[in-house]
C-alpha cells in the first residue's frame, strides 16, 4: 500500500467519494449529503485514500466531545483486499484520538463478515444489535472500542481551538 496516501477529505473530493459510496451501498448517501458534511457539519471529519491522484477509499466520523461515531467506510471494488480499509480505519482512529476522542462506535451489517473481522482486529467489540436497521431489513451490529491510539501531541488542524483563542470567543 506504499503508493496509497491518506489525507483529510476536502469539498473538491466529494464527487470521487460519492462515486465510491454509490457503487458500494444499496442506499447511498447523496452528493449533497457529502457536501453538507464538508461545508456545514462541524462534527464531521473524513479521510480519503488516494492512489495516482484517484480516490480509492474514504472513511468518515462524527465527533462530539470525547465520542466518535463512524459514519461510513468504503473502498473501490478493485482495491478491496489490499489493506486500504484497515489503513483508513486506523488513520481515522488516530485522527479521532488526536481530537480527544476516548471511544468510537459504529453500526455494521450483521452479514458483512470482512468488515466485522476488520473492526474486531482493531479492538472493536459487539455491544448490541439494531433490529432491521438497514433498508433491506438487515440487522446492524453495534460495535464500540475504547482502544484508541495515543494522541499525537503535535497534531493541529485549522479548526483547532487553542487556549489563547478562548478569550476571543
N, C-alpha and C positions, 0 to 999 in steps of 0.2 A: 504494500500500500504506500510505498515511499513516494510515488508520484501523485498521490492524492493529498490535498491540503484541506484543512478545516478552518473556517473563518466565520465571523459573525455575518449573518444574513443582512442584506440591505433591501430597500424598496426596489432597486434595479433587478434583484434576483427573483421577484415574485413570479414572473412568467415561467421561469425554469422550474421553480419549486412546484408551481401549480401543475405543470405537465407531469411531474412525478406523482403528485397527490392524485391526479385524475387517473393515471394508469394503475395506481396501487389499490385504491379503496373503492368499494362498491357505491358509497355515497360520499364523494369527495367534498372537501371544503371548496368554496368558490374562490375565484381570483380576488374578489372583493374582500373575502374573509382574510386572506393573507395581506392584502393592502392595509386593512384595518389593524392587523397585528403589528405591521411595520410602522405605521404612521400615528395610530391613535391609542394603542393599548400600552400603557407604561409598565404593565406587569409582564409583558411578553418579551422573551428572548429566544432567538432562533439562530442556529448554526447551519452552514451548508458545507458539504464535501464537494470539492472541485477537482476535476482531472482534465487537463488540456483545455482550460477555460470553459469547461462544461460542468454544470451542476449535476452530480451523480447521486446525491442524497441530501437529506435535511433532517433536522430534529428541532423540536420546539418545547418550551417550558413556560409556564406562568409562575411567577414568583411573587408571593405575598408574605412579607416579613421573613420568617425563617422556614417557610414551607414552599416547596416546589411541586408543581403538578405537570408532568409531561403530557403535552397535548397530542403530539404526533411525531412519528419517526418513520421515514421511508427511504428506500434506496432503489434506484432503477433496476428493472428486472435483470438486465445483463451484468450488473455489478454485484448482485446478491451473492453471498457465499464467499466473499473476499475480505471480510472483516470490517467493511466500511460502517455497517450498522453498529458494531461494537465500538469502533473508534468514535463515531458520532455520539453514542450514548455516554461513553466515558468522558468525552470532552464536555458534554452537556452537564454531567455531574460535577466536573471540575469547575466549570463556569458558575454553576449554582453555588457550590461551596465558596467560591471567591466572593459571591454576593451575600454570604452569611446564611445560606440555606442549611438547615440541620437535618431535614429528611425530605424525601421525594416520593410522591405517589403516582400511580398510573392505572389505567384500565387496559386490558389486552383481551382479545377474543380467546375464549376458552379452547378453541381448536387451532390456535396459532402456536404450535409446538416450538418452532425455531425462535420466535420472539420470547416465549416464556423461558426457554432454556437460556437465552442471552441474558434476560433480566435476572434470573437466578444466579448466573455466573458473576453478575456484578453486585450481588448482595441483596437483591430484592426477595421478599417473601410474600406469599399469598396471604391476605388477611380477610378476604371476603369475596362475595360474588354479587354482581349486579345482574339480576334476572332479566332476560330479554332486553338487554341494554342496546344492542345494535339493531339496525333497521330490519335485518332478516331474522330477528328474534333470538339471535345467538347471545348466550350469557357472556359477561365480561368478568374476568378475574381482576380483583382489586389487589394491587401489589404495592409494597412500600419498602423503602430502605432508609436506614439512618447510617449506613456505612459510607459516609461521604469522605472524599479525599481531603487532605489538609488544604486550607486556603492558601493561595499564593500571596504572600504579604506585599508583593509589589504590584498586584493587579489593580488597574484602574480602567475606567471607560468613561465616555463622555457624560453619562448620566450619574457618575459617582458624585455624591454629596460629601464634601469634606467639612470637618468641624467648623472651620473658619467661615464656611458658606452659611452656616446656621444663623448667623447674625443678620444676613440679608434676606431671610425667608419671611 
